[in-house]
Structure formats: C-alpha cells, structure tokens
Amino acid sequence: MYPTTIFRPRCSSGFKNNRSAAAVGRLLMRKHGWKVGDVVTLRGDSNRLDIKFLIVGEIPADKLS
C-alpha cells in the first residue's frame, strides 16, 4: 500500500482481522459489479492456483492517478 493512502477505520480493521483482505480500486469495482464484503476469486490459467480475497475497502478513483 502507498503510505499516502488513508483508509476508513472499518477498512483498516478488516486488514488487521483477515489475512485475505483487499482494497480494490473504485473503477475496477464498478466494472465487475463488486462491493465491499464480496469474496472474489482470481483463477490462474492452469487451474492450479485460485486466490480468494475479501473486499474490505475501496480506493477512490482520484487516488489512482
């Protein structure tokens, strides 16, 4: 994470309490229809690697530039 990124307390506690927590960019969340609290699975092309993570926060689009 970037040291200048400030998360809401709920998001920060999500990182402390869950090893699979993730903060996702607002534009990516809109594109895929995700919301905070969703569990998302990233699948590798070999079907041997599936990574699940819980979305605990959103990174505002203006912070992405």
C-alpha positions, 0 to 999 in steps of 0.5 A: 500500500502507498503510505499516502493512502488513508483508509476508513477505520472499518477498512483498516480493521478488516486488514488487521482481522483477515489475512485475505483482505483487499482494497480494490480500486473504485473503477475496477469495482464498478466494472465487475459489479463488486462491493465491499464484503464480496469474496472474489476469486482470481483463477490462474490459467492452469487451474492450479492456483485460485486466490480468494480475497475479501473486499474490505475497502475501496480506493477512490478513483482520484487516488489512482492517478 
